[in-house]
Amino acid sequence: MSVLVEILCPQGEAKYNGLRLTADEYSQLEDDGCRYELIDGVVCMTPSPVGVHTFVVGEITAQIGAFLRKHPLGRVAVGLDVHVGEGPRGRELVYRPDVLFLRSEHVRRGMEFVSVPPDLIVEVVSVTSRRLDQVTKKADYERFGVAEYWVLDPERDAMCFYRLEAGKYVEVQTEENIFRSVALPGLCSISLPFEKSSNLRSEEAEPDA
């Protein structure tokens, strides 16, 4: 992990790391080439996706994008900051999900900072982010009102799907290995091994043999 940080943010260039800022101040920072999130009001540098993480993010984004070209419900995005309000300590949180989907009524031209709950957030777990994605962010997205949350864990070949019901996340079990999204009606996720090239399909398609 240290090599990754040195490649993406050479020593001395992560100039915002550790600063205490409001969400508004954070949103005004100029890009210095590093990847950050605002956690409890403190700017924290986070590694950018590499390897299989990048592949899975690309696959999910491409397949949701293909679905939306046929069913223009909204926009899929990668690399957008989401202001999820305040955490349990009363300090502001800004996360950068791996993938998010916003319905058309929530999309603004030139949007670079999301302040409304996305209809779907997808996080791809890495070794160092497992607890953050599966526990901390899950609780924060639930409190913020993100309607659907997918957690994909390539290392463990696992996929968990959560749906917001009465303000609480409920883990949705697949039926015959198929998850039917409510955020993206008509889109299904098949729990296939991550080395497979297709994890998502439309309900209009026939299941894999």
C-alpha positions, 0 to 999 in steps of 0.5 A: 500500500505504501508504494501505491501512495508514493506513486499516486501522491509523491511525498510532499504533494498530499498537501490537504491530508490532515486538515480540519475543514467543513464540507463547503471548504472541502468542496472548494479544494483544488485538485492536487492529484491525490484522492481524499475523503472528509471523515469526521471533519478531517481530510484523509488521503485514500488510495485510488483503486488498482488491479482487480478493484479497478476491473470490478468498478469498470465492469459495474459502471459499464454495465449500468451505463449500458442499461441506462442507455436503454432505460434513461432513468438517470446517470451513473458516475465514478469519482463524485464526492458525496456529502453524507451529512454529519457522523455520530460525532457531529462532524461532517462526512464526505465520501467518494464512492466507487460507483453511484447512480442518481435519478434524473431529477437529482442530476445537475449539469456540471455536478462535482459534489453530491448533496442529495442521497444517491439512489444507489451506491456501490463500494468495492472492498479492498483489504484495507477498506473492508471494515470501513465499507461493510460497517462504517460507510454502511451506517453512514449511507443508511443514516443519509438515506441512500436507497440501495447499497451494494458491497462487492468483495472480490477477494472473498468472491462475495456480494452483499445487497442492502435496501433501505426500508423504514430508514434501516438497511435490510440485506436482500437475499438473492433468488436463484442467485439473482438480485433484482434492483429497486433503484434500477428497475429491470436490472439484475445482478448475478452472483457470479465469480468476479473473474467472469466478465458479466456480473449484471444483466437486464431482466430482458436477457436470458439467464446464463446456462 
